[in-house]
Amino acid sequence: MNRILIKNAKIVNEGTIFEGDLFIEDKFIKEIGEKISPKTGDCVIIDAEGSFLIPGAIDDQVHFREPGLTHKGTIETESRAAVAGGITSYIEQPNTVPNAVTQELLEDKYNRAAGVSFANYSFMMGGTNDNLEEVLKTNPKNVAGIKLFLGSSTGNMLVDNTEVLEKIFSSTKMLIAVHCEDEATIQANLARFKEEYGDDIPVKFHPEIRSAEACYISSSRAVELAKKTGARLHVFHVSTGIETDLFTNKIPLEDKMITAEVCVHHLWFTDADYATKGALIKWNPAVKSAADKDALWKALLDDRIDVIATDHAPHTLEEKKNPYTSSPSGGPLVQHAVVAMFEAYHQKKISVEKIVEKMAHNPAKIFKIEKRGFIREGYYADLVIVNPGLPWNVKKENILYKCGWSPFEGVNFKSRISHTFVNGQLVYNNFKVKDIRSGERLLFNRE
C-alpha cells in the first residue's frame, strides 16, 4: 500500500490557500487537515514548508506526435516532460499520422499510452469533411471530445464544408473543441507575401499572414453556429483581443455552453519577440501584438477566458530552420507552462488561486473529468509541490523534450517544481523523473 504524508504545505484549492497536511493512500487523497500524524510506520513523510501544494495541471491541448511523427516527440518522452512541469493529465489532439479519425485509430492511441504514459491521458476524436458516422460513435464516458480544425494546421485536417460542420454541431452532445482561423483569409495573405518574398518570408510577418482578422472570422462563425445548434463549444488558443468579446463572464462556468482557452505562449510572447526568437515562436494561431496579449490577460482574469493550456507541439530544430513556408508551426511547452504562470504570479499579474483555477479546476469542470483537478478527499492524488523561492535557469541540459529545445531557453524562473504525484505515485522528485509510468485513461462524468 502506497502511503505518503505531505506536511506543512500551503494547500491551494477552490479559491483558498491554507497551511496544512495531506495524506495519500494508494491512488487517492485520504485525508486533508491542519495536522495529520502518520498512521503507520511505512508512511513516507515529505515536508513542504514554504511551498505550495496544488492540484496537478490538466493540459487540455497537446500534440505528442505519436503515431507517425515520433522523430519530434512520443507519448513517453513528452508525458515525461509534462510531469516534470507539473502537468499530471493531458488531452492529446488527433492530427497524428494517421489522423485519429476512426474509432480504431483512436483506440490505438489509447492502447499505446496505457503502457508508456507518465501522466493521465485522453485523446480527442478528429472530425473531417466525411467522417460524421465515425464521430458519432465516440464514447462520451472515456473520450475527452471532438476536435475540429476550422483552419489548416499540422496534419491537413481542415473541415471547411459548412453543411458538414452544421451536422456535426447539431448531431453530438459531446464537447467540440475547435482551432479557429479562416483559411481563405490566410491563403490570400500568404499569396501576397509570397509574391514579394517567395518562400523565404520573414517570420515577423506570420501574424499578418495568420492575422487577427482570420482568427475572428472563424471563431465568430463557430460561436454563431454553436448558438444556433446548441452545441457544446470550446474554442482553443484564443490569440487576439477582438475575439475575447465573443465570450461571457456573466454566468457560472458550469452553465456555459461556449468556453475558451488561452495558451501560455500567447500570454508570454509578443510580435516584438520574432526579432530574437524567429521561427521558435511560430505558432498557429500566431503570437500577435502587445495589445492582444494585454487583452488576453484581461479576459483571462475577468473569466471570459476559462482555461490556460500549452498547445505543446514539438518540432526539431532542423525543421524550424527551414524557410518560412516549410518551417512548421508549434513548439514544446509542457515542462515550463506551470512555472511560467508562477512567474506571472511573482510579477503580480495573477494569483496562485487563479492559476490553479485556470489550469486544474476549470479543465476538470469543462470536460467533466472524474475525480481530478481538485484537492479533495476521495479524489485521485494528482498533486504538485511548487517551491516559489527556488530560482533556476532553463538550459539545454535540463530540457526534457525529445526535440531538445525550448522557447524559454535562457529564462530564469523564480519558482521550481519539486514533487509531482500521479495517481498517488511520486513520479518526479529532486528534479528527476522516476521510471514510474502511472498514468491512467481519464474518465468523464457524462451521459
C-alpha positions in Angstrom: 0.0 0.0 0.0 1.4 3.4 -1.1 1.2 5.9 1.9 2.6 9.4 1.7 2.1 12.3 4.2 2.8 15.8 3.0 3.3 18.2 5.9 3.2 22.0 6.3 2.2 22.8 2.8 0.4 25.9 1.5 -2.6 24.0 0.1 -4.2 25.8 -2.8 -7.8 24.7 -3.7 -11.0 26.3 -4.8 -10.0 29.9 -4.2 -8.3 29.5 -0.9 -4.8 28.9 0.5 -4.4 27.2 3.9 -1.4 25.7 5.6 -1.9 22.1 6.4 -1.1 18.4 5.8 -2.4 15.9 3.2 -2.3 12.1 3.4 -2.2 9.9 0.3 -3.2 6.3 0.5 -2.8 4.1 -2.6 -4.1 6.3 -5.6 -6.2 8.7 -3.6 -6.2 11.7 -1.2 -7.3 10.0 2.0 -7.2 13.0 4.4 -6.7 16.8 4.5 -6.2 18.6 7.8 -4.2 21.1 9.8 -2.1 18.4 11.5 -2.1 14.8 10.4 0.0 12.1 12.2 1.5 9.2 10.4 -0.9 6.2 10.6 1.7 3.5 10.1 5.5 3.1 10.1 5.7 2.6 6.4 4.4 6.1 5.6 6.8 8.4 3.6 6.8 11.9 5.0 7.5 15.0 2.8 8.0 18.4 4.5 6.6 21.0 2.1 7.1 24.0 4.3 7.2 27.3 2.4 5.9 25.6 -0.8 2.5 25.5 -2.5 0.7 22.2 -2.9 -1.6 22.4 -5.9 -3.7 20.0 -7.9 -1.8 18.7 -10.9 -2.4 20.8 -14.0 -4.7 19.4 -16.7 -3.5 20.4 -20.1 -6.5 20.3 -22.5 -4.4 20.7 -25.7 -1.2 18.9 -26.5 0.3 17.2 -29.6 2.6 14.4 -28.5 3.3 13.3 -32.1 2.6 9.6 -31.8 1.9 7.7 -34.1 3.8 8.8 -37.2 5.8 11.8 -36.1 7.9 10.3 -33.4 11.1 12.0 -34.5 9.6 15.1 -32.9 8.2 13.5 -29.7 6.4 10.5 -28.3 3.8 9.9 -25.7 6.6 8.6 -23.4 9.0 11.5 -23.9 6.5 14.3 -23.8 4.5 12.9 -20.9 7.8 12.6 -19.0 8.4 16.3 -19.6 4.9 17.1 -18.6 5.1 15.5 -15.1 8.4 17.4 -14.6 6.4 20.5 -15.4 3.6 19.8 -13.0 1.1 18.6 -15.7 -0.5 15.4 -14.4 -3.2 14.9 -17.1 -3.3 15.8 -20.8 -5.7 15.7 -23.7 -4.0 15.0 -27.0 -5.1 16.0 -30.4 -5.9 13.8 -33.5 -3.6 15.3 -36.1 -1.0 12.5 -35.8 -0.1 10.2 -38.8 -2.5 8.6 -39.5 -5.1 11.1 -38.2 -7.2 9.7 -35.4 -10.5 9.9 -37.4 -11.8 6.4 -36.9 -12.6 4.6 -33.7 -10.0 2.0 -34.4 -7.2 4.6 -34.9 -8.3 6.5 -31.8 -8.3 3.4 -29.7 -4.8 2.5 -31.0 -3.5 5.7 -29.3 -5.1 4.7 -26.0 -3.5 1.3 -26.2 -0.1 2.8 -26.8 -0.4 5.3 -23.9 -1.5 2.6 -21.5 2.0 1.2 -21.4 4.2 4.3 -21.6 2.5 7.4 -20.3 3.8 9.1 -17.1 0.7 11.3 -16.9 -3.0 10.6 -17.2 -4.3 10.8 -20.8 -7.2 11.3 -23.1 -7.2 11.5 -26.9 -9.6 13.5 -29.0 -11.6 12.1 -31.9 -10.9 14.1 -35.1 -13.6 15.3 -37.3 -13.2 15.7 -41.1 -15.4 16.6 -44.0 -16.5 13.0 -44.4 -16.4 11.0 -41.1 -19.6 12.1 -39.3 -20.6 8.5 -38.8 -17.4 7.7 -37.0 -17.5 10.9 -34.9 -21.0 9.9 -33.6 -19.7 6.5 -32.4 -17.4 8.3 -29.9 -18.0 7.2 -26.3 -18.6 10.3 -24.1 -17.5 8.5 -20.9 -13.9 7.7 -22.0 -13.1 10.2 -24.7 -12.5 13.9 -24.0 -14.2 15.3 -27.0 -14.3 16.0 -30.7 -11.6 18.2 -32.4 -12.3 20.2 -35.5 -9.7 22.2 -37.4 -11.5 25.2 -38.9 -8.2 26.5 -40.2 -5.4 24.4 -41.7 -2.5 23.4 -39.4 -0.2 20.5 -38.9 -1.9 17.4 -40.2 -4.2 18.7 -43.0 -7.4 18.0 -41.2 -9.2 21.2 -42.4 -13.0 21.0 -42.1 -14.3 23.6 -44.5 -17.7 22.1 -45.6 -20.3 24.4 -44.0 -23.0 21.7 -44.3 -20.8 19.1 -42.6 -19.9 21.5 -39.8 -23.5 22.2 -39.0 -24.3 18.5 -39.0 -21.5 17.8 -36.5 -22.5 20.7 -34.3 -26.2 19.6 -34.3 -25.7 15.8 -34.0 -23.5 15.4 -30.9 -23.8 16.4 -27.3 -20.1 15.9 -26.8 -17.8 18.9 -26.3 -16.5 20.1 -29.7 -13.1 21.8 -29.5 -12.1 24.0 -32.4 -9.0 25.5 -34.0 -10.3 28.8 -35.5 -8.6 30.5 -38.4 -10.2 31.4 -41.7 -8.5 29.6 -44.5 -9.5 31.9 -47.3 -8.1 34.9 -45.4 -4.8 33.1 -44.6 -4.3 32.0 -48.2 -4.9 35.5 -49.6 -2.4 37.0 -47.1 0.1 34.3 -47.9 -0.1 34.8 -51.6 0.5 38.5 -51.1 3.7 37.9 -49.1 4.9 35.1 -51.4 4.7 37.4 -54.3 7.1 39.7 -52.6 9.4 37.3 -50.8 8.9 33.9 -52.4 9.2 31.1 -49.8 11.6 32.9 -47.5 9.1 35.3 -45.9 10.5 36.9 -42.8 8.8 35.2 -39.8 7.8 38.6 -38.4 5.0 38.7 -40.9 3.5 35.5 -39.5 0.9 37.4 -37.5 -0.1 39.4 -40.6 -0.5 36.2 -42.7 -2.4 34.3 -40.0 -4.0 37.5 -38.9 -6.3 38.7 -36.2 -9.0 39.0 -38.9 -8.5 35.4 -39.9 -9.0 34.3 -36.3 -12.0 36.5 -35.6 -13.9 35.5 -38.8 -13.5 31.8 -37.9 -14.1 32.0 -34.2 -17.2 34.2 -34.6 -18.7 31.8 -37.1 -18.1 28.9 -34.7 -19.7 30.7 -31.8 -22.6 31.7 -34.0 -23.1 28.1 -35.2 -22.9 26.8 -31.6 -25.6 29.2 -30.5 -27.7 28.2 -33.5 -27.4 24.4 -32.9 -27.0 24.3 -29.1 -23.6 22.6 -29.4 -21.1 22.5 -26.5 -18.2 24.5 -28.0 -14.7 25.0 -26.6 -12.5 27.4 -28.5 -8.9 26.6 -28.4 -5.9 29.0 -28.2 -7.7 32.4 -28.5 -4.9 34.8 -29.6 -6.5 38.2 -30.3 -8.1 40.9 -28.3 -11.1 41.2 -30.6 -12.0 37.5 -30.1 -12.3 37.9 -26.3 -15.6 39.8 -26.6 -17.2 36.6 -28.1 -17.2 35.1 -24.7 -19.1 35.8 -21.5 -18.3 36.0 -17.8 -22.0 36.7 -16.9 -22.9 33.1 -16.0 -21.1 30.4 -13.9 -18.7 28.1 -15.8 -20.9 25.1 -15.2 -23.7 26.8 -17.2 -21.6 27.9 -20.1 -22.2 26.2 -23.5 -19.3 28.2 -25.1 -15.9 28.3 -23.3 -12.5 29.5 -24.3 -8.8 28.7 -23.7 -5.7 30.7 -24.0 -2.2 29.3 -24.3 0.9 30.2 -22.3 2.8 31.5 -25.3 0.1 34.0 -26.2 0.3 35.3 -22.6 4.1 35.5 -22.6 5.4 36.5 -26.1 4.5 39.3 -28.5 5.3 40.1 -32.1 8.4 42.0 -30.9 9.9 38.6 -29.9 10.2 37.4 -33.5 13.3 39.5 -33.8 15.2 37.3 -31.3 13.2 34.0 -31.3 12.3 33.8 -35.0 10.6 30.5 -36.0 10.9 29.2 -32.5 7.8 31.2 -31.6 6.0 30.5 -34.9 2.7 29.0 -33.8 -0.8 28.7 -35.3 -2.5 30.9 -34.4 0.3 33.4 -34.4 1.7 35.3 -31.5 0.4 38.8 -32.1 0.7 42.3 -30.6 1.3 43.5 -27.1 -2.2 44.9 -27.2 -3.6 41.5 -28.0 -1.5 40.0 -25.2 -2.9 42.6 -22.7 -6.4 41.9 -23.8 -6.0 38.1 -23.4 -4.7 38.7 -19.8 -7.7 40.9 -19.1 -10.2 38.3 -20.4 -8.4 35.5 -18.5 -8.6 37.4 -15.2 -12.3 38.5 -15.7 -13.3 35.0 -16.6 -14.3 35.4 -20.2 -11.4 33.0 -20.9 -11.7 29.9 -18.8 -8.5 27.7 -19.3 -4.8 28.1 -19.6 -3.2 25.4 -21.8 0.0 24.8 -23.8 -0.8 23.6 -27.3 2.5 21.7 -26.8 3.6 20.8 -30.4 7.3 19.9 -30.8 9.3 20.1 -34.0 13.0 19.5 -34.5 15.4 22.5 -34.7 16.3 21.4 -38.2 12.7 21.7 -39.2 12.3 25.1 -37.6 15.3 26.3 -39.6 13.5 25.8 -42.9 12.3 28.8 -45.0 9.0 30.3 -43.7 6.6 28.3 -45.9 8.2 24.9 -44.9 9.1 25.8 -41.3 6.4 24.1 -39.2 4.3 26.0 -36.6 4.3 24.9 -33.0 6.7 24.5 -30.1 7.3 22.5 -26.9 5.8 23.9 -23.6 4.6 21.3 -21.1 7.7 21.3 -19.0 7.7 25.1 -18.5 4.0 26.1 -18.5 3.2 26.0 -14.8 6.4 27.8 -13.7 5.8 30.4 -16.5 2.5 31.1 -14.9 4.1 31.3 -11.5 6.5 33.8 -12.9 3.4 35.9 -13.7 2.4 35.4 -10.1 5.7 36.9 -9.0 5.0 39.8 -11.3 1.7 40.3 -9.6 -0.3 39.6 -12.8 -2.2 36.7 -11.4 -2.8 34.9 -8.1 -1.8 31.3 -7.3 -5.5 30.6 -6.7 -6.3 31.8 -10.2 -3.5 29.8 -11.8 -5.0 26.7 -10.1 -8.5 27.6 -11.2 -7.5 28.0 -14.9 -5.0 25.1 -15.1 -6.7 22.5 -13.0 -10.2 23.2 -11.7 -11.7 24.6 -14.9 -10.4 21.9 -17.3 -11.8 19.3 -14.9 -15.2 21.1 -14.9 -15.3 21.8 -18.7 -14.5 18.2 -19.7 -16.3 16.8 -16.6 -13.3 14.7 -15.6 -13.9 12.2 -12.9 -12.2 12.8 -9.5 -9.4 15.0 -10.8 -8.5 18.7 -10.8 -9.2 19.4 -7.2 -7.6 18.7 -3.8 -10.5 16.8 -2.2 -10.7 13.7 0.0 -11.5 10.8 -2.2 -10.1 12.3 -5.4 -7.1 10.9 -7.2 -3.8 12.1 -5.7 -2.6 14.1 -8.8 -0.6 16.7 -6.9 2.3 19.1 -7.4 4.6 20.9 -4.9 5.9 24.2 -6.2 8.7 26.0 -4.4 8.2 29.7 -5.1 11.7 30.6 -3.9 13.9 28.2 -5.8 15.3 30.0 -8.9 16.6 28.1 -11.9 17.6 28.7 -15.5 16.3 26.8 -18.5 19.2 25.4 -20.5 19.8 22.5 -22.9 20.9 20.2 -20.1 17.6 20.3 -18.2 15.2 20.3 -21.1 13.3 17.0 -21.3 11.5 17.4 -24.6 12.7 14.9 -27.3 13.2 17.8 -29.7 15.8 19.2 -27.2 14.9 22.9 -27.2 12.5 25.3 -25.6 11.4 28.9 -26.5 12.1 29.6 -22.8 15.8 28.6 -23.1 17.8 31.2 -21.1 14.9 32.3 -18.9 15.4 32.5 -15.2 12.3 31.2 -13.4 11.8 32.2 -9.7 9.7 29.1 -8.9 10.5 25.4 -9.4 8.5 22.2 -9.1 10.0 19.9 -6.6 7.5 17.0 -6.5 4.8 15.6 -8.8 2.4 12.8 -7.9 0.3 11.0 -10.4 -2.4 8.6 -9.0 -0.6 8.8 -5.7 2.8 7.8 -7.1 5.7 10.2 -6.6 6.8 10.3 -10.3 9.0 13.4 -10.1 11.3 14.2 -7.1 14.5 16.1 -6.5 14.3 17.4 -10.1 14.4 13.9 -11.6 11.6 11.9 -13.3 11.3 8.4 -11.8 10.7 5.5 -14.1 7.1 5.2 -12.9 4.5 5.3 -15.7 1.4 5.6 -13.6 -0.8 7.5 -16.0 -4.3 6.2 -16.4 -7.0 6.9 -19.0 -9.2 9.8 -18.0 -12.9 9.1 -17.5 -15.7 11.6 -17.8 -19.0 12.2 -15.8 -21.3 12.3 -18.8 -24.5 10.7 -20.0 
